[in-house]
Amino acid sequence: MRSLLNSYMAWSICSLAVLLLTAGSMRADAPKPVRLFILSGQSNMEAMDPDLSFTPKIKEAFPNDDIIVAKHAVNGNLIRMWYKDWKAPEGAEARGQGRNGRHYDTLMTVVKEAMAGKPSPASVTFVWMQGEADAHHKGYAEIYDKALTGVLAQLQSDLGIKDIDFVLGRLSDYGNEKAEERPGWKKIREVQVEFAQSDPKHRAWVDTDDLNGDRNGLHYTKEGYATLGERFAQKAIELINAE
């Protein structure tokens, strides 16, 4: 009887060990949740290196996840280069730079390449730093909200994901006193904040007023870009954790 009991116990222990090893192997083989971050905009996004401060902060917040950062930014371009259905405001001229949505198409190619072979993302965050070019043209600020909404709708449709978080950088205070040179600057700042506040569950904005140095320049300082990346990351983390 004791021999039978010992045999049973040995069998049970071996079986448990096999189950634990199998479970561990299954966990090891299971794909990590993918967190996709899409960064785009014009010069102040172009100059920001996500590897410096953005991506490290994201990885620190989600150490067990697969972090994918896809970035495409182009200096000095209007939002029409991302929004395909953009139309000039009534009475205003449609400026150049090629066809609507050209940079958006390139951005989506970058995203697809970054996501090749990956499962559907557990979260998608769009990080946007743009608007300086639109502020330069009279009337363009009046349609900026529609363009922001349109870019988001394009992403939702192309990625097949409705709940996309949107983090944007509000234009700095550089153009506040340059009404003749940049007539839409203050208005776009207002629109950006209103856009973010209209859906606080999925949208947020970051302040950039202190990032452009003592000369209050159009572009930010080296330290300013590092801080911008940190602020973008922090807002993205907050939105993801709130879901």
Solvent accessible surface area in square Angstrom, and as a share of the most:
residue,aa,sasa,rsa
1,M,191,0.85
2,R,191,0.70
3,S,83,0.53
4,L,122,0.61
5,L,96,0.48
6,N,83,0.42
7,S,65,0.42
8,Y,133,0.50
9,M,101,0.45
10,A,52,0.41
11,W,161,0.56
12,S,38,0.25
13,I,114,0.58
14,C,82,0.49
15,S,35,0.22
16,L,102,0.51
17,A,44,0.34
18,V,91,0.52
19,L,118,0.59
20,L,114,0.57
21,L,133,0.66
22,T,66,0.38
23,A,37,0.29
24,G,26,0.25
25,S,57,0.37
26,M,130,0.58
27,R,174,0.63
28,A,84,0.65
29,D,112,0.58
30,A,55,0.43
31,P,103,0.65
32,K,120,0.51
33,P,66,0.42
34,V,2,0.01
35,R,42,0.15
36,L,2,0.01
37,F,0,0.00
38,I,0,0.00
39,L,0,0.00
40,S,0,0.00
41,G,0,0.00
42,Q,5,0.02
43,S,11,0.07
44,N,1,0.01
45,M,0,0.00
46,E,83,0.37
47,A,56,0.44
48,M,1,0.00
49,D,75,0.39
50,P,18,0.11
51,D,105,0.55
52,L,105,0.52
53,S,11,0.07
54,F,0,0.00
55,T,14,0.08
56,P,63,0.40
57,K,64,0.27
58,I,0,0.00
59,K,107,0.46
60,E,139,0.62
61,A,41,0.32
62,F,20,0.08
63,P,97,0.61
64,N,114,0.58
65,D,23,0.12
66,D,35,0.18
67,I,21,0.11
68,I,21,0.11
69,V,43,0.24
70,A,3,0.02
71,K,56,0.24
72,H,41,0.18
73,A,14,0.11
74,V,36,0.21
75,N,88,0.45
76,G,37,0.35
77,N,13,0.07
78,L,3,0.02
79,I,1,0.01
80,R,27,0.10
81,M,0,0.00
82,W,0,0.00
83,Y,21,0.08
84,K,88,0.37
85,D,92,0.48
86,W,13,0.05
87,K,152,0.65
88,A,32,0.25
89,P,18,0.12
90,E,181,0.81
91,G,88,0.85
92,A,33,0.26
93,E,112,0.50
94,A,57,0.44
95,R,103,0.37
96,G,50,0.48
97,Q,63,0.28
98,G,44,0.42
99,R,136,0.50
100,N,36,0.18
101,G,0,0.00
102,R,93,0.34
103,H,12,0.05
104,Y,1,0.00
105,D,47,0.24
106,T,58,0.34
107,L,0,0.00
108,M,13,0.06
109,T,70,0.41
110,V,43,0.24
111,V,2,0.01
112,K,138,0.58
113,E,121,0.54
114,A,33,0.26
115,M,30,0.13
116,A,73,0.57
117,G,90,0.86
118,K,80,0.34
119,P,61,0.38
120,S,99,0.64
121,P,28,0.17
122,A,60,0.47
123,S,9,0.06
124,V,3,0.02
125,T,0,0.00
126,F,0,0.00
127,V,0,0.00
128,W,1,0.00
129,M,0,0.00
130,Q,0,0.00
131,G,0,0.00
132,E,6,0.03
133,A,15,0.12
134,D,1,0.00
135,A,0,0.00
136,H,84,0.37
137,H,32,0.14
138,K,168,0.71
139,G,25,0.24
140,Y,3,0.01
141,A,4,0.03
142,E,120,0.54
143,I,37,0.19
144,Y,1,0.00
145,D,64,0.33
146,K,130,0.55
147,A,1,0.01
148,L,0,0.00
149,T,64,0.37
150,G,10,0.09
151,V,1,0.01
152,L,12,0.06
153,A,51,0.40
154,Q,28,0.12
155,L,1,0.00
156,Q,53,0.24
157,S,87,0.56
158,D,81,0.42
159,L,44,0.22
160,G,66,0.63
161,I,43,0.22
162,K,167,0.71
163,D,80,0.42
164,I,5,0.02
165,D,0,0.00
166,F,1,0.00
167,V,0,0.00
168,L,1,0.00
169,G,0,0.00
170,R,37,0.13
171,L,0,0.00
172,S,3,0.02
173,D,43,0.22
174,Y,35,0.13
175,G,1,0.01
176,N,33,0.17
177,E,153,0.69
178,K,68,0.29
179,A,73,0.56
180,E,175,0.78
181,E,81,0.36
182,R,31,0.11
183,P,62,0.39
184,G,5,0.05
185,W,2,0.01
186,K,108,0.46
187,K,74,0.31
188,I,0,0.00
189,R,30,0.11
190,E,93,0.42
191,V,9,0.05
192,Q,0,0.00
193,V,25,0.14
194,E,104,0.47
195,F,4,0.02
196,A,3,0.02
197,Q,116,0.51
198,S,78,0.50
199,D,44,0.23
200,P,99,0.62
201,K,123,0.52
202,H,27,0.12
203,R,42,0.15
204,A,15,0.12
205,W,68,0.24
206,V,5,0.03
207,D,58,0.30
208,T,0,0.00
209,D,38,0.20
210,D,94,0.48
211,L,6,0.03
212,N,8,0.04
213,G,34,0.33
214,D,157,0.81
215,R,228,0.83
216,N,59,0.30
217,G,24,0.23
218,L,42,0.21
219,H,87,0.39
220,Y,15,0.06
221,T,50,0.29
222,K,162,0.69
223,E,120,0.54
224,G,4,0.04
225,Y,27,0.10
226,A,25,0.20
227,T,41,0.24
228,L,0,0.00
229,G,0,0.00
230,E,84,0.38
231,R,71,0.26
232,F,0,0.00
233,A,0,0.00
234,Q,72,0.32
235,K,67,0.28
236,A,0,0.00
237,I,15,0.08
238,E,82,0.37
239,L,11,0.06
240,I,10,0.05
241,N,98,0.50
242,A,75,0.58
243,E,106,0.47
